[in-house]
Amino acid sequence: MTSRLTGTKTPNGKGFQDPDEECPVCRNTRYLTPNMRLLVSECYHKMCQSCIDRLFANGATECPIPGCKKTLRKISFVEPTFEDLSVEKEVRIRKRLASQFNKRREDFNSPKEYNDYLEMVEQLVWNLNNDIDPERTKARIESFALENKEIIAKNARKQSEEEEWASRVQDNERKKKQKNFEEYTNKLAEEKKAKEAHKAEVIELLANSTESAKLILKKRGIARERSNIRSQDSIDNDNGGIGELWIGLDKVSQEEETQEFDPIASEYMDIDHYTLKDKYYDTYLPSLSQIMRAGGYNPRFTYERSLQSAFSGIFSFTKSEESL
């Protein structure tokens, strides 16, 4: 049985319906019949599918709701968009009037005339939504449509062209973003292959060259830095000098993806600006216990790590500092 607190899902799966909502004809509720489908008529009265099939099986007949004399057909019942029928009615009225009352600001000589026109449209919507003098309101709508036939047709064509243009723009933007994303992923794959080849080359040089490891790493680090600069310039030129892409609502930064830390090309690998002593006066490091010795711990590890952290960037300058 359906919970009276949460209700039931709508047939299209978009939200929930009130379990206490009932058909005004058979008085059946969705709480007792969870799969009951309520449709709305042209006169904005809800009825369940079973009652519609039973009452309108032989053709058109009057609305069974007391006081409503409107003649209905089975085909005139549709799925409601809103649970509140007053909102459903107003939205349909506005949608119907929008095809006729489609004048724009440029169709009027002054802002006052345009505001008066908008006020007239709102008054018509109010009258139709509240059934105020429906015959006179209908006559005003027909008179307006007849008097402004050419302008209505011109604005309808213009709106159709604008919608088509907007659709083409969105389609082109989507294709452009997809193309940029594919090019971007291809460049990342090429850079990854280049990095792997670079590392393999450095390892081979370290194994076979007679030069010192420090000199080899320095040369390869400079060559790698130049290669990264050329690669980044190529990416910026391909994307109009923009270092980032927008995929949907997510920003993909090329700079963050391409500038990865490479330990082989690091500037901080060979830090030789200090001399590690065997013993230091240290009041913070606890005395070496038997358990610490058994685990292979040595105080030199802590001292060496501290010195490396202190000297790692002491002779590395930023671009702003190099210019001083």
C-alpha positions as CSV (number, residue, x, y, z in Angstrom):
1,M,0.0,0.0,0.0
2,T,1.3,3.5,-0.8
3,S,2.4,5.7,2.0
4,R,0.1,8.6,2.8
5,L,3.1,10.8,3.6
6,T,5.2,10.4,0.5
7,G,2.5,10.0,-2.1
8,T,2.9,8.2,-5.4
9,K,5.1,9.0,-8.4
10,T,3.6,10.6,-11.5
11,P,3.3,8.5,-14.6
12,N,6.3,10.3,-16.2
13,G,8.4,9.8,-13.0
14,K,8.8,13.6,-12.4
15,G,7.7,14.2,-8.8
16,F,4.9,12.9,-6.6
17,Q,1.1,13.2,-6.4
18,D,-1.1,13.6,-3.4
19,P,-2.5,10.2,-2.2
20,D,-5.7,11.9,-1.0
21,E,-6.5,13.3,-4.4
22,E,-9.7,11.8,-5.7
23,C,-11.7,11.6,-8.9
24,P,-14.8,13.9,-8.5
25,V,-16.9,11.5,-10.5
26,C,-16.3,8.1,-8.9
27,R,-14.8,9.4,-5.7
28,N,-11.9,6.9,-5.9
29,T,-8.6,8.1,-4.4
30,R,-5.0,7.4,-5.3
31,Y,-4.5,6.1,-1.8
32,L,-6.8,3.2,-2.6
33,T,-5.8,2.9,-6.3
34,P,-2.1,3.9,-6.6
35,N,-2.1,3.5,-10.4
36,M,-5.1,5.7,-10.9
37,R,-4.4,8.2,-13.7
38,L,-6.1,11.6,-13.5
39,L,-6.5,13.7,-16.7
40,V,-7.7,17.2,-17.1
41,S,-10.4,18.4,-19.6
42,E,-10.8,21.6,-21.6
43,C,-12.9,23.0,-18.8
44,Y,-10.1,22.2,-16.3
45,H,-11.8,19.4,-14.4
46,K,-10.0,16.3,-13.4
47,M,-11.3,12.8,-14.0
48,C,-9.8,9.4,-13.8
49,Q,-9.1,7.4,-16.9
50,S,-11.7,4.8,-16.0
51,C,-14.5,7.4,-15.8
52,I,-13.4,9.0,-19.0
53,D,-13.5,5.7,-20.8
54,R,-16.9,4.9,-19.4
55,L,-18.6,8.3,-19.9
56,F,-17.2,9.2,-23.3
57,A,-17.1,5.8,-24.9
58,N,-20.0,6.6,-27.3
59,G,-18.8,10.1,-28.3
60,A,-19.2,13.7,-27.1
61,T,-21.2,14.5,-24.0
62,E,-21.5,17.1,-21.3
63,C,-19.0,17.4,-18.5
64,P,-20.3,15.4,-15.5
65,I,-19.1,18.0,-13.0
66,P,-22.2,19.8,-11.5
67,G,-22.7,23.3,-13.0
68,C,-20.5,22.7,-16.0
69,K,-22.4,22.4,-19.3
70,K,-19.3,22.2,-21.6
71,T,-19.5,19.5,-24.2
72,L,-16.4,17.3,-24.1
73,R,-14.8,14.5,-26.1
74,K,-12.5,11.8,-24.9
75,I,-9.6,13.1,-27.0
76,S,-9.8,16.5,-25.2
77,F,-8.5,15.1,-21.9
78,V,-4.7,15.5,-21.5
79,E,-2.1,14.8,-18.8
80,P,-1.8,17.8,-16.5
81,T,1.6,19.5,-16.2
82,F,0.9,21.1,-12.8
83,E,-0.9,19.7,-9.8
84,D,-2.6,23.0,-9.2
85,L,-5.3,23.3,-11.9
86,S,-5.4,27.1,-11.5
87,V,-1.7,27.2,-12.6
88,E,-2.4,24.7,-15.3
89,K,-5.2,26.9,-16.7
90,E,-3.2,30.1,-16.6
91,V,-0.2,28.5,-18.3
92,R,-2.4,27.1,-21.1
93,I,-4.1,30.5,-21.6
94,R,-0.8,32.4,-21.8
95,K,0.5,29.8,-24.3
96,R,-2.6,30.2,-26.5
97,L,-2.5,34.0,-26.4
98,A,1.3,34.2,-27.0
99,S,0.7,33.0,-30.6
100,Q,-1.5,36.1,-31.3
101,F,-0.2,38.7,-28.9
102,N,3.4,38.6,-30.1
103,K,4.1,42.3,-30.6
104,R,7.5,43.6,-29.6
105,R,8.9,46.8,-28.2
106,E,10.0,48.0,-31.7
107,D,6.3,47.8,-32.9
108,F,5.3,50.7,-30.7
109,N,6.1,54.4,-31.0
110,S,6.6,54.9,-27.2
111,P,7.2,53.0,-24.0
112,K,3.8,54.0,-22.8
113,E,2.0,52.4,-25.8
114,Y,4.0,49.2,-25.2
115,N,3.2,49.2,-21.5
116,D,-0.5,49.7,-22.3
117,Y,-0.4,46.8,-24.7
118,L,1.2,44.5,-22.0
119,E,-1.4,45.6,-19.5
120,M,-4.2,44.8,-22.0
121,V,-2.7,41.3,-22.4
122,E,-2.6,40.7,-18.6
123,Q,-6.2,41.9,-18.4
124,L,-7.3,39.3,-21.0
125,V,-5.4,36.6,-19.2
126,W,-7.1,37.5,-15.9
127,N,-10.5,37.5,-17.5
128,L,-10.1,34.2,-19.2
129,N,-8.5,32.6,-16.1
130,N,-11.4,33.8,-13.8
131,D,-14.2,33.4,-16.4
132,I,-15.0,37.1,-16.4
133,D,-17.2,38.2,-19.3
134,P,-15.8,35.4,-21.5
135,E,-17.8,36.3,-24.6
136,R,-16.6,39.9,-24.7
137,T,-13.0,38.8,-23.9
138,K,-13.1,36.3,-26.8
139,A,-14.4,39.0,-29.1
140,R,-11.6,41.4,-28.2
141,I,-9.0,38.6,-28.9
142,E,-10.6,37.9,-32.3
143,S,-10.7,41.6,-33.1
144,F,-7.1,42.1,-32.2
145,A,-6.0,39.1,-34.3
146,L,-7.9,40.4,-37.3
147,E,-6.5,44.0,-37.0
148,N,-2.9,43.0,-36.5
149,K,-2.8,40.0,-38.8
150,E,0.3,41.1,-40.8
151,I,2.3,42.1,-37.7
152,I,1.4,38.8,-36.0
153,A,2.6,36.8,-39.0
154,K,5.8,38.9,-39.3
155,N,6.7,38.5,-35.7
156,A,5.9,34.7,-35.8
157,R,8.4,34.3,-38.7
158,K,10.9,36.4,-36.9
159,Q,10.6,34.3,-33.7
160,S,10.9,31.1,-35.7
161,E,14.1,32.4,-37.4
162,E,15.5,33.5,-34.0
163,E,14.8,30.1,-32.5
164,E,16.4,28.3,-35.5
165,W,19.5,30.6,-35.2
166,A,19.8,29.9,-31.5
167,S,19.5,26.2,-32.1
168,R,22.3,26.4,-34.7
169,V,24.5,28.4,-32.4
170,Q,24.1,25.9,-29.6
171,D,24.8,23.0,-32.0
172,N,28.0,24.7,-33.2
173,E,29.2,25.5,-29.7
174,R,28.5,21.8,-28.7
175,K,30.5,20.6,-31.7
176,K,33.3,23.0,-31.1
177,K,33.6,22.0,-27.4
178,Q,33.6,18.4,-28.4
179,K,36.3,19.0,-31.0
180,N,38.5,21.0,-28.5
181,F,38.0,18.3,-25.9
182,E,39.2,15.6,-28.3
183,E,42.2,17.6,-29.3
184,Y,43.0,18.3,-25.7
185,T,42.9,14.6,-24.7
186,N,45.0,13.7,-27.7
187,K,47.7,16.3,-26.7
188,L,47.7,14.9,-23.1
189,A,48.2,11.4,-24.5
190,E,51.1,12.6,-26.7
191,E,52.7,14.4,-23.7
192,K,52.3,11.3,-21.6
193,K,54.1,9.2,-24.2
194,A,56.8,11.9,-24.5
195,K,57.4,11.9,-20.7
196,E,57.7,8.1,-20.7
197,A,60.2,8.2,-23.5
198,H,62.1,11.0,-21.7
199,K,62.4,8.9,-18.6
200,A,63.5,5.9,-20.5
201,E,66.2,7.9,-22.2
202,V,67.4,9.4,-18.9
203,I,67.7,5.9,-17.4
204,E,69.6,4.7,-20.4
205,L,72.0,7.6,-20.2
206,L,72.6,7.1,-16.5
207,A,73.4,3.5,-17.1
208,N,75.7,3.9,-20.2
209,S,77.1,7.4,-20.1
210,T,80.5,8.4,-18.6
211,E,79.2,11.8,-17.5
212,S,78.2,12.4,-13.9
213,A,74.6,11.8,-12.9
214,K,74.2,15.3,-11.8
215,L,75.3,16.8,-15.2
216,I,73.1,14.4,-17.1
217,L,70.0,15.2,-15.0
218,K,70.7,18.9,-15.4
219,K,71.0,18.7,-19.2
220,R,67.9,16.6,-19.5
221,G,66.0,18.9,-17.2
222,I,66.8,21.9,-19.3
223,A,65.8,20.1,-22.5
224,R,62.6,18.9,-20.9
225,E,61.7,22.4,-19.8
226,R,62.2,23.8,-23.3
227,S,60.0,21.0,-24.7
228,N,57.3,21.9,-22.2
229,I,57.4,25.5,-23.2
230,R,57.1,24.6,-26.9
231,S,54.2,22.3,-26.1
232,Q,52.4,24.9,-24.0
233,D,52.8,27.5,-26.7
234,S,51.3,25.1,-29.2
235,I,48.3,24.4,-27.0
236,D,47.7,28.1,-26.5
237,N,47.9,28.8,-30.2
238,D,45.5,26.1,-31.0
239,N,42.9,27.4,-28.5
240,G,43.3,31.1,-29.4
241,G,45.8,31.8,-26.6
242,I,43.4,30.5,-23.9
243,G,45.0,28.1,-21.4
244,E,41.7,26.5,-20.3
245,L,38.7,24.8,-21.8
246,W,35.1,24.8,-20.7
247,I,33.3,21.4,-21.0
248,G,29.7,21.9,-20.1
249,L,29.8,23.6,-16.7
250,D,33.2,22.2,-15.7
251,K,36.4,24.1,-16.4
252,V,39.4,22.0,-17.5
253,S,42.6,23.7,-16.9
254,Q,45.4,22.7,-19.3
255,E,48.0,24.2,-17.0
256,E,47.0,22.0,-14.1
257,E,47.0,18.9,-16.3
258,T,50.3,19.4,-18.2
259,Q,52.6,20.8,-15.5
260,E,53.1,17.6,-13.5
261,F,55.9,17.1,-11.0
262,D,58.7,15.1,-12.6
263,P,61.3,13.8,-10.1
264,I,63.9,13.2,-12.8
265,A,63.8,16.8,-14.0
266,S,63.5,18.3,-10.5
267,E,65.6,21.2,-9.4
268,Y,65.8,20.0,-5.8
269,M,67.2,16.5,-6.3
270,D,70.9,17.2,-5.5
271,I,71.0,19.4,-2.4
272,D,74.6,19.7,-1.3
273,H,74.6,23.0,0.6
274,Y,75.0,21.4,4.0
275,T,77.1,18.7,5.8
276,L,75.3,16.2,7.8
277,K,76.9,15.6,11.2
278,D,76.7,12.3,13.2
279,K,75.4,14.0,16.3
280,Y,73.4,17.1,17.2
281,Y,72.4,18.8,20.4
282,D,68.6,18.1,20.3
283,T,66.2,18.6,23.2
284,Y,63.1,17.6,21.2
285,L,64.0,14.2,19.8
286,P,63.5,11.5,22.5
287,S,66.3,9.2,23.4
288,L,66.7,6.1,21.3
289,S,64.8,3.2,22.9
290,Q,65.3,-0.5,22.3
291,I,62.1,-0.8,20.3
292,M,63.2,2.1,18.0
293,R,66.5,0.5,17.4
294,A,64.9,-2.9,16.6
295,G,62.7,-1.1,14.0
296,G,65.8,0.3,12.2
297,Y,65.3,3.9,13.2
298,N,68.3,6.2,13.3
299,P,68.2,9.9,14.4
300,R,70.2,10.7,11.3
301,F,67.1,10.2,9.3
302,T,65.3,13.0,11.1
303,Y,68.2,15.4,10.9
304,E,68.8,14.7,7.2
305,R,65.1,15.3,6.4
306,S,65.0,18.5,8.4
307,L,68.1,19.8,6.6
308,Q,66.7,18.9,3.2
309,S,63.5,20.7,3.9
310,A,65.4,23.8,5.1
311,F,67.8,24.0,2.0
312,S,65.6,22.6,-0.7
313,G,64.5,26.0,-2.1
314,I,67.1,28.3,-0.7
315,F,68.9,28.8,-4.1
316,S,65.9,28.5,-6.4
317,F,64.5,31.9,-7.5
318,T,61.2,32.8,-9.0
319,K,61.0,34.9,-12.2
320,S,60.2,38.0,-10.3
321,E,63.2,37.4,-8.0
322,E,65.6,36.7,-11.0
323,S,64.8,40.2,-12.4
324,L,66.0,41.9,-9.3
